[in-house]
Amino acid sequence: MSYIPLSGLSLRDIEYVVAVDDLRNFSRAAERCGVSQGGLSEQVRKLETLLGVVLFERTRRHVAPTPQGARLIALGREVIAAARAMIEAARVQAGPLEGMLRIGVIATLGPYYVPSLLPLLRHAYPQLRLQLTDSQTLPMLRMLRHDELDLVFAALPVSHEALCCTPIFEEPFVAAFPAHHPLAHRKALAMGDLDGPDLLLLEEGHCLRDQALALCGMPAYHDRQRLATSLEMLWHMIGAGEGYSLIPRLALRHRGEWEDLITTTPLADARRTIGLVWRASDPRQGAFREFARFLRENTPPGCLPVADDTASPDPQG
């Protein structure tokens, strides 16, 4: 086997290859990496020549890794993750977090929690720069594992051996009804009261959908389900009299104009635990735990504080 000097192996070229594998498109990969498509394509070809392996099968409409390319790209991901961990380890200090922090927030939490959180962070972490993403749980945990995010705010429990998590607060659910609905003015409701044909849910992929089904004791799939694409759409469907649903407490903020259309009722023992999730291999674990303590000390109004936790490796996608 001929000797290949490491001086010919560029971390940047490996990053290009990983981007192409992620996006299955050279143009979008070049945009992510901040280079021209021609420049990225040329560097990928040079890496293929250096390795003596065709990494991608290319057609005008199709880009996919070859079998051997897939194995090498997986190793490349490990190389990139190790290089970034090395850089972050060098930056770690005993003080609070600083620099760029890439945070993902589940879509049913982000718009209602982040606006009030940002002023607190600016005061407590003045050297911190945030890059925020909101999406569904599974895509963000995947991004976290691939080192495309540093932290994720998610509903617990979650589980993956490569991740750690710790709870930061509990968010109660309320039942939201159209004002004319028979259940709208009941002073007390049990979860079993909500197992009816008018129950509205978010579409598959949202953790809030699974939580609502579990709390109502309903199966994951049945022919009565009516779905909304987002929490905002769900709220509008309730206001239009289409049915009722479970709504997280923080999502009720600034909805005074809906008072004549929607009635909300608290539900005993119906809540979700919001937690912070990160990679178990991240050298900033100490800083992340301190960050979680700060978040627990600043539980948002209407939510419940939780006890400190030692960031157990117990997230669930």
RABEL-V194299 format. One record per residue. RES is the residue in one small letter. PHI is phi in whole degrees, 0 to 359 (NA if undefined). Layout:
# RABEL-V194299
res | phi
RES | PHI
RES | PHI
This chain:
# RABEL-V194299
res | phi
m | NA
s | 288
y | 279
i | 249
p | 293
l | 293
s | 297
g | 272
l | 257
s | 259
l | 299
r | 296
d | 296
i | 296
e | 297
y | 300
v | 297
v | 297
a | 296
v | 297
d | 294
d | 296
l | 259
r | 51
n | 199
f | 291
s | 294
r | 292
a | 296
a | 296
e | 297
r | 299
c | 275
g | 73
v | 228
s | 285
q | 298
g | 297
g | 296
l | 296
s | 299
e | 295
q | 292
v | 296
r | 297
k | 298
l | 293
e | 298
t | 295
l | 298
l | 278
g | 72
v | 221
v | 278
l | 279
f | 231
e | 272
r | 239
t | 225
r | 297
r | 246
h | 215
v | 229
a | 210
p | 291
t | 288
p | 305
q | 289
g | 299
a | 300
r | 295
l | 288
i | 295
a | 299
l | 294
g | 298
r | 300
e | 295
v | 296
i | 296
a | 298
a | 294
a | 295
r | 292
a | 298
m | 297
i | 294
e | 295
a | 298
a | 291
r | 271
v | 298
q | 233
a | 288
g | 280
p | 288
l | 298
e | 209
g | 80
m | 284
l | 230
r | 265
i | 243
g | 253
v | 229
i | 302
a | 296
t | 276
l | 239
g | 310
p | 295
y | 255
y | 251
v | 298
p | 304
s | 280
l | 283
l | 302
p | 299
l | 297
l | 292
r | 299
h | 283
a | 277
y | 230
p | 295
q | 268
l | 268
r | 244
l | 253
q | 240
l | 254
t | 227
d | 236
s | 195
q | 280
t | 298
l | 301
p | 300
m | 287
l | 294
r | 296
m | 298
l | 297
r | 296
h | 270
d | 64
e | 262
l | 227
d | 259
l | 218
v | 226
f | 271
a | 220
a | 277
l | 266
p | 276
v | 224
s | 210
h | 197
e | 295
a | 270
l | 238
c | 238
c | 212
t | 211
p | 287
i | 237
f | 193
e | 252
e | 249
p | 292
f | 260
v | 238
a | 270
a | 246
f | 236
p | 300
a | 303
h | 268
h | 291
p | 302
l | 271
a | 296
h | 246
r | 289
k | 284
a | 225
l | 227
a | 258
m | 301
g | 297
d | 292
l | 267
d | 278
g | 222
p | 291
d | 271
l | 291
l | 259
l | 228
l | 283
e | 290
e | 303
g | 111
h | 274
c | 296
l | 297
r | 299
d | 297
q | 294
a | 296
l | 296
a | 295
l | 294
c | 274
g | 66
m | 252
p | 291
a | 296
y | 225
h | 203
d | 285
r | 268
q | 294
r | 241
l | 240
a | 237
t | 277
s | 207
l | 294
e | 295
m | 296
l | 300
w | 297
h | 293
m | 295
i | 296
g | 299
a | 275
g | 84
e | 283
g | 157
y | 229
s | 198
l | 266
i | 235
p | 297
r | 303
l | 294
a | 287
l | 275
r | 297
h | 60
r | 243
g | 301
e | 291
w | 264
e | 302
d | 280
l | 253
i | 230
t | 247
t | 245
t | 229
p | 298
l | 237
a | 293
d | 60
a | 248
r | 206
r | 235
t | 263
i | 266
g | 225
l | 253
v | 235
w | 212
r | 289
a | 297
s | 274
d | 291
p | 290
r | 268
q | 304
g | 300
a | 292
f | 293
r | 294
e | 294
f | 298
a | 297
r | 298
f | 299
l | 295
r | 296
e | 288
n | 237
t | 302
p | 294
p | 305
g | 90
c | 253
l | 248
p | 290
v | 236
a | 288
d | 300
d | 224
t | 262
a | 52
s | 291
p | 283
d | 218
p | 284
q | 227
g | 267
